[in-house]
């Protein structure tokens, strides 16, 4: 039996879904880690830690590298990383979105005004980047934005997606979520959403918990959003 899901809202993850900003996060983190005599390779960053909120990421990395550090110092490092990241973003006049994100957003906006973002990054990081994506031309699409600053528990906990759905005025089971990490997919599924995984940073094997996996937005430009 074919079961159709009625969609009333669309929620996007941010890094790796709307924009390929991971290299800038990686570089900013390594400026911090350089102080302690080590760096992470890009493969380590993407494979082991991609999708982790900073509050989990920094303690995990320090423990893995054998660096003993107090919680208050971790919080200071996170603030430093945010400043480094936003400083790097500030050097760009325009940052390109992932291919055809703009076309999919235009399509989605004709279907519903209930479009949001749910991200593990901090509000300061998100807005500094969003204002630069395609020259700021995507900003008006997003009616609600939930960041790590808005929830107690980061992904894979469902809190962010539950809050985003609430702010958009729908239940999570009426939401289409687009995610690129196992943690994000798990969070959205736990909330009850229909999830499309995109292989920006992980291959299909790691995203199988999603209801559908795509390689690019090209594959869903013709998607019927009324029932999927």
N, C-alpha and C positions, 0 to 999 in steps of 0.2 A: 504494500500500500504506500502510495506517495503522500508524504505529509508536507504541507506548505506552511512556511513561517510568515506571519504577517508582520511587516516591518513598518515602524512609525518614526524611527530615529536612526541616525548613523553616527557612530563614534569612532574617531581615529586615535590610535596611538600617535606619538609625535616622531621621535628619533627613529629613523629607519622605515617610517611609513610615509610621512609627508616630506621628509628631508633626510639626506644622508649626512648627518652631523656627527656620527660616531668618531670619525678621525679627529675632530676638534675636541671632543670629550677626552679621547685617548691622549692627545698631546697635552691637554691641560692637567690631566692626572699625572702624567709622567714628569711634569715640572715639579709637582709635589713630591713624587717618589724619588726624584733625583736628590732631594735633600737627605734621604736616608740611604743613598748609595746603590739604588737599583732602579730599573725601569721595567715596564711590561712590554713585551712584544705585541704587535697588533693582533697576532693570532691568539695570544693569551687573553688579551682584553676582550676580543669578540667571542672566543670559544668558551672561556670560563666565567666571564663576568658580565657579558652583554645583557642588558635588561634589568640589572640589579640597581636598586636605589642607592645613592651615595652612602646612606646610613648603614647599609649592609655591605656595600662594596669595599669601602675603606678598611673596616675591621677584618674582612675576609682576606684582603690582599696583605695587610700587615701581618696577620697570623701566618699566612702561607710563606711569607718571606722571613719569618722569625723575628719580627720587630715587635717588641713589647711597647705598647702605647696606651695612655690613659684615655678614657672616654671624652673628657673635656678637650683633649688635644685633637682627637678625631673630629670633633665639632668645629674646631678652629681650622683644620685642614679642609673640611668641606666648604667652609666659607671662602677660604683662599682659592679653592678650585673653581667655585662659582664666579669669583672675580676674574680669574684667569680666562675662563671660558667666555664670559661676556665681553672681556677685553678683546679676545680674538675675534668674536663675532662683530664687534664694533669696527673692525678693520675692513669689513666687507660693505659695499654699497648694495649689492644684490646677491642673494644666495638662491640657487636654482632648486626647485622642488624635484622630487622624483618624477620621472617621465609620466605624463598624462594624469597626474594628480589634479591639475586644474580642470581638465575635461571631466573627470569623474565627479569633482565637487560641483561643477556646473550642472551635471546631470542630477546629482543627488539633491541640489537646491531646488530643482524644478519639481521634485517629488515631495520634499519636506523641508521646512525651516528648522527642524529639530536636528541640528548638526553640532557635534561637540568634539572635544579632545579630552583624552584621559592619559596622562603621562606620569612616568616616575621621576621626571626631571623637576627642578625647582621652578617656581613661577618666574623668577628673574631670568633664568636661562631660557625658558620658553618664549617669553615676550620679546626678549632681545633678538631671538632667532626668527620668530614668526613675523616680526615687522620687516625683516629683510627678505623673506622668501618670495621670490618672483616680484621683488620691489614692493612688498606689502599688499599685493593684490588678492591674497587668499584670506586675509584677516577677517573680512566682513562675513565670511561664510559661517564662522563658528560662534554660535549663540551662547554656549557654555563651555568652560574650560576647567578641568580638575587636574591639579598638579600634586606632587608629593607633599606640598605644604598644606593641602586640604584634608589629608586623611591620616589616621593613626598608623595603619598598617599598609606597607607598600605591596605591589604585585609580588608574588602570585595571590595575595589576599584579594578578595573581590570588592573591597571597600570602595576603591576608586570608580569602578564601573557602576556600582550600585548608586553612588553619589551622582555620577554624571547622568545616569538615567533619571534619577529623581529631579535633578535640576532642569532636565529637558521636559519633564512632565509626563514621562512614560515609565512603564515597568521594564526591567532589564530584558525580559523575554521578547519584547517588541523592538529590540535594538540589533542593528547590524554593526559589528565591531570589526575593524581591520587592524591586525597586529602582526608583528614580525619576530616575536620572541616566544619561547616556551612559557616563560613566566607570565607574559602578557596574555597569551592564549588561555592559560590555566585560570587566570584571574577573571577573564571575561566569561569563560564557560561556567565557573563557579557562581558567577552572578546570574547566569541563565541566558546569556546572549547567544545569538547566531554569530559565529566567528569565521572570518576569512583570514588565513595566514598568508603573508607575502614573503617570498624567499630573498629578502634584501641581504640578510646576514646569516641565516640558517637555511640548510637545505630541507627538502620535504621530510626527511626522516625525523627531524626534530620538531616539526610543526604538525604532526599527524593528529594531534588532539583537536585541531581546528576542524570545522565542518567542511571547509574547502580550502585548498592551497593553490595560490597563483604565483607566477613569476613576475608579473608586472600588472599595472592597472589596465593595460590593453585588454586583458582577458575578461574584464568586468564592465567595460564601457557600454555593452549592450545588455547588461543584467537587468532583469525586470525586478525593480525594488519593491513592487507592491506585494509580492509573495515569492519567497525563495525557498 
